[in-house]
Amino acid sequence: MNSKISKWSSQDYLIGLSMFYAVVAVTMNIFCMKSLSFGSSIIICDGGLLISWGVFLISNVIVEVWDERTSLKIVTLTAIASFVIMLIGKLIVYIPTLADYQDQANAYAQIFSNGPRTILSSVTAFWVGNYVNVHIIAKIKESLDARSRENRLLFFFRAAISTLVGQLADNALFMILAFAPIGISLYEMGWYDIMTAVLSGTLIELVVESCLVPFITIPLVRRIQKVKRGEIVA
C-alpha cells in the first residue's frame, strides 16, 4: 500500500469525524420512529437514543482538538442536511408507487410519518442542544491553563457536564415543541410523560457517553493532538 495514502493528517481526522457526525445525526431521525421501553413504564424513549450519544462525543472531540467555531459549523450544516433529508423523505411518501410494492410503500410512509411540527422541533432541538454542548465545553476549556486541559479527570468532568446540559436542552426542547398538549397536532403527550421521557433519555445518554469518554473520547483526542503537533504519523 502506498504509504502516502495510509497516513492520516489532522484534516483527514476532521473530515472523518464530520462525516460520522452527520451520518449519526441523520440516522437518529429514522431510528427514533421505533419506541423503546426496556420493560419499564418509567423509561420512555426511542431508538435514536442508542446512537444519539455519538453526536455529543464527536462534538467534544472536535472542540477539544480544534475549536468551538469549527464544531458549530459542522453542527449547523448537519442540522440543515437533516432538515432537507426529512423533507425529501416526507415528499417521497406522496409520490405514487407500483401496486406490487404497496406494502413496502406503507412501511416507508410509517417511517417518515413525522409531520411539520415534529420535523421542525427535531431540527431546532438538535441545533440548540448541540450548540449548548459545544459552547459549554469550549468555555470551560478556555478557563483552564494548558496543564489543566491535559488532565484526564478534568476532561472527563467537562465532557460530562456539557453532555448533561446539552442533552437535557435537546430532549426537553424536542419533547415540548413536538408533543406538548396544546391542541395543535393529533399526537400529543401529557406533561408527566414528557418529563419522564426527557429525564430518562438524558440519564441514559449521559451514562453511555460517560462510560465511553475514557476509552474513546480521550484517546482519540490525544492521538489527533499528537498528529497535529507532528509527534506521530497516523
N, C-alpha and C positions, 0 to 999 in steps of 0.2 A: 504493500500500500504506500502511496506517496505520502511522505512524512508531512508535507505542507498541508495536505488535506486532513490528516489525522489530528493536527494541532488546533486547539480552540483558543481564540482570543477572548478577552473580556466582552468584546462586542458580540461575538458568537453566543456567549452565555446570555447576554441581554436579549438577543433575538429569540433564542430558545425559550427563555423564561416568559417572554411576552407572548409567544405563540401558545405555550402551555396554559398561561393565564387566560387567554381569550377562549381557548377550547373548553376549559373547565367552566368558565362563566356562561358560555352559550349552552353547554350541555346541561347545566343546572336547571335551565328553564324547561328542558324536556323531562328530566328525572323528577322534577317537582310535581308532575302530574300523578305520580304514584304516592299515595299516602302511606305512612308508616305508624305503627302503634307500639311495637316492641312488647306486645302483650299487656300494656298498661293503659288505662284510660286517662292517666295524668300526663302522658307523653304524647303530644300532638305535633307531628312534623311530617316532612315529605322526603322523597328520595334524593332531592337536591342536597339534603343535609350530609349525605355520605361523601360528597366531594366539595362542598362549599368552603371547607377549611383551606382548600388549596389556593384560593384566590388571596386570602389574607396571608398565608405563608409566603407566597411568591412576592406579594407587595412588600412584606417585611424584608425579604432578601434584597429587593431592588432598592428600597430606601437606604438600607444599611450599606450597600456597596456603591450605589450611585447617589441619588438624592431624591428629595420629595418631588421636585418638578418632573423628573423623568417618570416616576411612578404614576403621578397624576395624569400625565399624557396617556399612558397605557390604560389607566382606568377609564378615562373619558372616551378614548377610541373604542374600547371594548364595550362600553355602555351603548355607544351609537350602533356598533355592529350587532349587539344583542337585540336592540330595538328594531333594526331593519330586518333581521332574520325572523323575528317573531311576527312582524307584519307580513312578510312574504309567506311564512308558514300558514298564517291565517288566510291569506289570499288564495293559496293553493286549495284550501278546503272548498272554496266556492267554484272552482273550475271543474266542469263535468268529467266523470271518469267512465271507463268502459264497464259495461254491465257485468262482465265476468269478474271484475275486481271490486265490486261494491262492498264486500266485507272488509277488504283492506282499506278502502276509502273511508268507511265508517270508523274503523280503528284509528286511522290517521286523524280524522276530524275530532275524535275524542282527545287525542294527544294535544292537538292545537285548538282546544276549545276555550282557551282564555279569551275573555272579552277585552275591550279597550281599557276598562278600569284596571284589570289585573295586569295588563301589559305595561301601562304607564306606571303603575305602582311598583312593579318589579324593577323596571329600569331606574326609576327615581331612587328607590331604596338601595339598589345596588351601588349607584354612584355615591350617594350620601354616606352610606356605611363604609365604603372603601376609602372615601375622602377622609372621613374621621379617623380611620385606622392609620392611614398614611401620615396624616398631619400630626397625630399624637406621637407616633414613634419617631418622626422626624424632629419634633420639638424636644422630646426627651433626649434624643441623640445630640442635638445642638447644645444642650445644657451640660453635657458631660465632657470631661477632658479626654485626651487620647487614651490614657491608661484605663479609664473607666469604660470607655467604649469597647475595649478589648476583653473586659471582664465577662466571662460566660454567664455568670449568675445574673448580673445586671442586664445583660442582653435578654435572658430568659424572661425576666420580670417586665421589661419594657415591651417585649413582644406579646406577652400575656395580657398586659394592661390595654395595649392598643387593640388587640383582638377582642377582648371583652367589651370594650366600649363600642368599637366598630360593628361587631356582630349584633350587639344589643340595638344599636341605632338602625341597622339594616333590617333586622327581624321585626322590630317594633313598627318602623315606618311602613314596611310592606304590609304587615297584617292589618294595621289601622287603615291605610289607604285603600287596600283591596277588599277587606271584609268587615269593616266597621258597620254595625247595624244602623244605618242612616236612611235606608229605604230607597237606594238608587240603583240596586242591582238585584238579580234573582238569588244569588248565593251570598249570604252574609252570615256572620258568626256572632255569638254572644261575647260580651266583654270578658267573661271568665275564660272562655275557650281561647280567645285572642291572647290573653295574658299567659295562659298555660303554654300555648304554642311558642310564644316569644321566649319565655324563661327556659323551657325545656330545650328548645333548639339552641339557644345561646350557650347554655351549660354544656351540652354535648359537643358543640363546635369548639368551645374553649378547652375542654378536656382533651379532645383529639389533637388539636394543634399543640397544646402544651406538651403532650407526650412526644410529638414529632420534632419539636424545636431542638432538643439536644442531639437528635440523631440525623436530622435532615437540614434544618434551617442553619444552625450554627456551623456545621462542617462545610455546607455549601457556601456560606458567606466567607468563611476563612479561605476556602480554595480560590474563589473568584478574586478576592482581595490580593492573594499572592500572585495570581495570574496578572492582575492589573499592575502590580509592582514589579513584575518581571522576575519574581523569585522562583517560579516554576513554569514549565511549559505544559499546558493541559493536553 
